[in-house]
């Protein structure tokens, strides 16, 4: 189960450098996680200031 970023994302970018497999990128409106690359480590969710990242 990959992590997913919800519409609560404020596009701050805090999660990007935390991802060890570079699965997070800027989408059209919010950041997105590539489910194929995500290794379910949860590092991104731990640093999100608005709790917009959770497991699917």
ChimeraX commands (.cxc) that place a marker at each C-alpha (Angstrom):
marker #1 position 0.00,0.00,0.00 radius 0.5
marker #1 position 1.55,3.23,-1.15 radius 0.5
marker #1 position 1.15,6.56,0.57 radius 0.5
marker #1 position -1.05,9.20,-1.02 radius 0.5
marker #1 position -1.18,12.98,-0.70 radius 0.5
marker #1 position -4.67,14.42,-0.16 radius 0.5
marker #1 position -6.11,17.73,-1.35 radius 0.5
marker #1 position -5.15,19.14,2.06 radius 0.5
marker #1 position -1.60,19.50,0.65 radius 0.5
marker #1 position -0.31,23.09,0.79 radius 0.5
marker #1 position 2.53,22.40,-1.70 radius 0.5
marker #1 position 5.21,23.34,0.81 radius 0.5
marker #1 position 7.63,20.69,-0.48 radius 0.5
marker #1 position 8.70,19.52,2.98 radius 0.5
marker #1 position 8.08,15.89,2.00 radius 0.5
marker #1 position 10.21,15.85,-1.16 radius 0.5
marker #1 position 13.71,15.63,0.37 radius 0.5
marker #1 position 12.50,13.02,2.90 radius 0.5
marker #1 position 11.65,10.42,0.25 radius 0.5
marker #1 position 14.55,7.95,-0.12 radius 0.5
marker #1 position 13.33,6.74,-3.52 radius 0.5
marker #1 position 12.37,10.12,-5.03 radius 0.5
marker #1 position 8.73,9.10,-5.48 radius 0.5
marker #1 position 7.31,12.58,-4.75 radius 0.5
marker #1 position 6.96,15.26,-7.41 radius 0.5
marker #1 position 5.03,18.48,-7.98 radius 0.5
marker #1 position 1.70,17.81,-9.63 radius 0.5
marker #1 position -0.69,20.28,-11.25 radius 0.5
marker #1 position -2.01,21.62,-7.94 radius 0.5
marker #1 position -0.44,19.54,-5.17 radius 0.5
marker #1 position 2.49,17.18,-4.74 radius 0.5
marker #1 position 1.97,13.59,-5.88 radius 0.5
marker #1 position 3.47,10.24,-4.90 radius 0.5
marker #1 position 4.32,7.68,-7.57 radius 0.5
marker #1 position 2.77,4.49,-6.17 radius 0.5
marker #1 position 5.13,2.36,-8.26 radius 0.5
marker #1 position 8.19,3.89,-6.57 radius 0.5
marker #1 position 6.80,4.29,-3.04 radius 0.5
marker #1 position 8.31,1.83,-0.54 radius 0.5
marker #1 position 5.84,2.60,2.28 radius 0.5
marker #1 position 8.46,3.99,4.65 radius 0.5
marker #1 position 6.25,6.82,5.92 radius 0.5
marker #1 position 9.06,9.40,6.06 radius 0.5
marker #1 position 6.97,11.88,4.08 radius 0.5
marker #1 position 3.93,11.53,6.33 radius 0.5
marker #1 position 6.04,12.16,9.44 radius 0.5
marker #1 position 7.17,15.59,8.23 radius 0.5
marker #1 position 3.97,16.86,6.60 radius 0.5
marker #1 position 2.90,19.98,8.56 radius 0.5
marker #1 position -0.78,19.58,7.61 radius 0.5
marker #1 position -1.06,15.77,7.82 radius 0.5
marker #1 position -2.00,15.54,4.15 radius 0.5
marker #1 position -0.13,12.26,3.60 radius 0.5
marker #1 position -1.54,8.88,4.59 radius 0.5
marker #1 position -1.47,5.26,3.45 radius 0.5
marker #1 position -3.99,4.39,0.77 radius 0.5
marker link #1:1,2 radius 0.2
marker link #1:2,3 radius 0.2
marker link #1:3,4 radius 0.2
marker link #1:4,5 radius 0.2
marker link #1:5,6 radius 0.2
marker link #1:6,7 radius 0.2
marker link #1:7,8 radius 0.2
marker link #1:8,9 radius 0.2
marker link #1:9,10 radius 0.2
marker link #1:10,11 radius 0.2
marker link #1:11,12 radius 0.2
marker link #1:12,13 radius 0.2
marker link #1:13,14 radius 0.2
marker link #1:14,15 radius 0.2
marker link #1:15,16 radius 0.2
marker link #1:16,17 radius 0.2
marker link #1:17,18 radius 0.2
marker link #1:18,19 radius 0.2
marker link #1:19,20 radius 0.2
marker link #1:20,21 radius 0.2
marker link #1:21,22 radius 0.2
marker link #1:22,23 radius 0.2
marker link #1:23,24 radius 0.2
marker link #1:24,25 radius 0.2
marker link #1:25,26 radius 0.2
marker link #1:26,27 radius 0.2
marker link #1:27,28 radius 0.2
marker link #1:28,29 radius 0.2
marker link #1:29,30 radius 0.2
marker link #1:30,31 radius 0.2
marker link #1:31,32 radius 0.2
marker link #1:32,33 radius 0.2
marker link #1:33,34 radius 0.2
marker link #1:34,35 radius 0.2
marker link #1:35,36 radius 0.2
marker link #1:36,37 radius 0.2
marker link #1:37,38 radius 0.2
marker link #1:38,39 radius 0.2
marker link #1:39,40 radius 0.2
marker link #1:40,41 radius 0.2
marker link #1:41,42 radius 0.2
marker link #1:42,43 radius 0.2
marker link #1:43,44 radius 0.2
marker link #1:44,45 radius 0.2
marker link #1:45,46 radius 0.2
marker link #1:46,47 radius 0.2
marker link #1:47,48 radius 0.2
marker link #1:48,49 radius 0.2
marker link #1:49,50 radius 0.2
marker link #1:50,51 radius 0.2
marker link #1:51,52 radius 0.2
marker link #1:52,53 radius 0.2
marker link #1:53,54 radius 0.2
marker link #1:54,55 radius 0.2
marker link #1:55,56 radius 0.2
view
